[in-house]
Amino acid sequence: MDNKKILAIVLIAAGVLALVYGGFSYVSDTHTTKLGPIKITTQDRERVNIPLWAGIGAIAVGAFLLLSAGKKS
């Protein structure tokens, strides 16, 4: 498999995941306080939404790359 096909498959998979889940979330440490032997950490959960057009675009570009990689010039 050449690099073009691998990139195409990764783009298609990422596009499908973006459409199915709509985004991803992560946890970030915002504040850390240490009072003697006690350590207090505040964490915020944040969500990143992936637009619908980005998922569809990734699938379309991946499909184009996959189809163009199959053709021998």
C-alpha positions in Angstrom: 0.0 0.0 0.0 1.4 3.4 -0.9 1.2 6.5 1.2 -1.7 8.0 -0.9 -4.0 5.1 -0.1 -3.1 5.1 3.6 -3.8 8.8 3.8 -7.1 8.3 2.0 -8.2 5.6 4.4 -7.2 7.7 7.4 -9.2 10.7 6.0 -12.3 8.5 5.4 -12.1 7.0 8.9 -11.6 10.4 10.5 -14.6 11.8 8.6 -16.8 8.9 9.6 -15.8 9.3 13.2 -16.4 13.1 13.0 -19.9 12.5 11.7 -20.7 9.8 14.3 -19.4 11.5 17.4 -19.6 15.1 16.4 -16.5 16.0 18.4 -14.3 15.0 21.3 -13.7 16.1 24.8 -10.6 16.4 26.9 -9.7 17.3 30.5 -7.4 20.2 31.3 -5.8 21.1 34.6 -6.7 24.7 35.4 -5.5 25.4 39.0 -3.2 23.6 41.3 -2.9 24.6 45.0 -0.6 23.0 47.5 -1.3 23.6 51.2 1.3 21.7 53.1 0.8 18.0 52.5 -2.5 18.6 50.7 -2.6 19.2 46.9 -5.8 20.5 45.3 -6.2 20.3 41.6 -9.1 21.7 39.6 -9.9 20.1 36.2 -12.2 21.3 33.5 -13.7 19.1 31.0 -13.9 20.8 27.6 -15.5 19.7 24.4 -14.4 20.4 20.8 -17.2 20.2 18.3 -16.3 19.2 14.7 -18.5 20.8 12.1 -20.6 18.6 9.8 -18.9 20.1 6.7 -15.5 19.1 8.0 -16.5 15.4 8.4 -18.2 15.3 5.0 -15.2 17.1 3.4 -12.7 14.6 4.9 -14.7 11.7 3.5 -14.9 13.4 0.1 -11.2 14.1 -0.1 -10.4 10.6 1.1 -12.6 9.0 -1.5 -11.1 11.2 -4.2 -7.6 10.2 -3.1 -8.5 6.6 -2.9 -10.1 6.6 -6.4 -7.2 8.5 -7.9 -4.6 6.3 -6.3 -6.2 3.2 -7.9 -5.7 4.6 -11.4 -2.4 3.9 -13.0 -1.2 6.7 -15.3 
